[in-house]
Amino acid sequence: MPTNFDLKNLARRYAALPPQKRSLILLVSSLSFAMIGFLLGFAIITRSMESSPTEESDVTLKSTVNRKSIFGKIVPLEASLYMEGTHRLVDDDGNTLILLSAKDDKLKLSEGMKVQVSGVVRKTLEGDAEIMAVELIKFK
């Protein structure tokens, strides 16, 4: 039995086989590679699911997110001590209720209007105020 893998000899032997046997070899090898690919994919997905957060930790994460809805009037944030936010929500007396930020122009388009803003609230980097990442604005 030769120790070297001779590709030319293998190709010659394959070509000499009857068409039915060649088809069978092709089918078996295709199914084998498909099964190997399926098993590798399954192993990779299973491993990645084990490393992702569990349902219990997802519940914990959701409970730590502070979502609020607040009524007030949107006004632009002038130059101030705050390094975050573009607008603020004020009450009828002009007192700041919360700082506001958004990924789009929804705050700029709603300036001067009485609205209900909803979103995730967190402390500012300075820690002395709260800022809301506005997700939804409802007009009063």
C-alpha positions in Angstrom: 0.0 0.0 0.0 1.6 3.3 -1.0 2.2 5.9 1.7 2.0 8.9 -0.6 -1.4 10.3 -1.7 -1.5 10.1 -5.4 -4.2 12.3 -6.8 -3.7 11.4 -10.4 -4.1 7.7 -9.6 -7.2 8.4 -7.5 -8.8 10.4 -10.4 -8.0 7.6 -12.9 -9.6 5.0 -10.6 -12.7 7.2 -10.1 -13.1 7.8 -13.8 -12.9 4.0 -14.4 -15.9 3.4 -12.1 -19.4 2.9 -13.5 -21.6 6.0 -13.5 -23.9 4.6 -10.8 -21.0 4.1 -8.4 -19.7 7.6 -9.2 -23.1 9.1 -8.4 -23.3 7.1 -5.1 -19.8 8.3 -4.1 -20.7 11.9 -4.9 -24.0 11.6 -3.0 -22.4 10.0 0.1 -19.5 12.5 0.2 -22.0 15.5 -0.2 -24.2 14.2 2.6 -21.1 13.7 4.8 -19.8 17.2 4.3 -23.4 18.6 4.8 -23.6 16.7 8.1 -20.2 17.9 9.2 -21.2 21.5 8.4 -24.5 21.1 10.3 -22.8 19.7 13.4 -20.1 22.4 13.4 -22.8 25.1 13.1 -24.8 23.6 15.9 -21.7 23.4 18.1 -20.9 27.0 17.4 -24.4 28.3 18.1 -24.7 26.2 21.3 -21.4 27.6 22.6 -22.4 31.2 21.8 -25.7 30.7 23.5 -24.0 29.4 26.6 -21.8 32.5 26.8 -24.8 34.9 26.3 -26.7 36.2 29.3 -29.4 33.9 30.7 -33.0 34.7 31.0 -32.6 35.4 34.7 -29.9 38.0 34.0 -32.0 39.5 31.2 -34.8 40.1 33.8 -32.2 41.7 36.1 -30.9 43.9 33.3 -34.4 45.0 32.3 -35.3 45.9 35.9 -32.2 48.1 36.3 -33.2 50.2 33.2 -35.1 53.2 34.5 -37.9 54.1 32.0 -40.0 57.1 32.7 -42.7 59.2 31.1 -42.8 62.9 32.1 -45.1 65.8 31.1 -43.7 69.3 30.4 -42.5 71.8 27.9 -39.4 71.2 25.8 -36.9 74.1 25.7 -33.4 74.2 24.3 -30.6 73.8 26.7 -28.5 77.0 26.9 -24.8 77.0 27.7 -24.8 75.7 31.2 -22.9 73.5 33.7 -24.2 70.4 32.0 -22.0 68.7 29.5 -24.8 66.4 28.3 -28.2 66.9 26.6 -29.5 69.3 24.1 -32.8 70.2 25.7 -34.6 70.3 29.0 -38.1 69.6 30.1 -39.6 72.3 32.2 -42.8 72.6 34.2 -45.3 75.5 34.0 -43.2 77.7 36.3 -40.0 77.1 34.1 -38.3 74.8 36.6 -36.2 72.1 35.0 -37.7 68.6 35.4 -35.1 66.6 33.5 -32.4 67.1 30.8 -33.2 65.5 27.4 -31.2 64.0 24.6 -32.2 62.2 21.4 -30.5 60.5 18.5 -32.5 62.4 16.0 -34.2 65.9 15.6 -37.4 65.1 17.5 -36.5 67.4 20.4 -35.6 70.3 18.1 -38.9 69.8 16.2 -40.9 69.8 19.5 -39.3 73.0 21.0 -41.8 75.1 22.9 -44.5 72.5 22.9 -46.2 70.8 25.9 -45.5 67.1 25.6 -45.1 63.8 27.3 -41.6 62.4 26.8 -40.8 58.8 27.4 -37.4 57.1 27.5 -34.5 55.7 29.6 -33.4 57.9 32.5 -29.9 57.9 34.0 -27.7 60.2 36.1 -25.5 62.7 34.2 -21.8 62.2 34.2 -21.5 64.9 36.8 -24.0 63.0 38.8 -26.1 65.9 40.0 -28.9 65.7 37.5 -30.9 63.2 35.5 -30.9 62.9 31.7 -33.5 61.1 29.5 -32.6 59.4 26.2 -35.9 60.3 24.6 -37.5 57.5 22.6 -41.1 58.8 22.2 -42.8 62.2 22.3 -46.6 62.5 22.7 -48.2 65.8 22.1 -50.7 67.1 24.6 
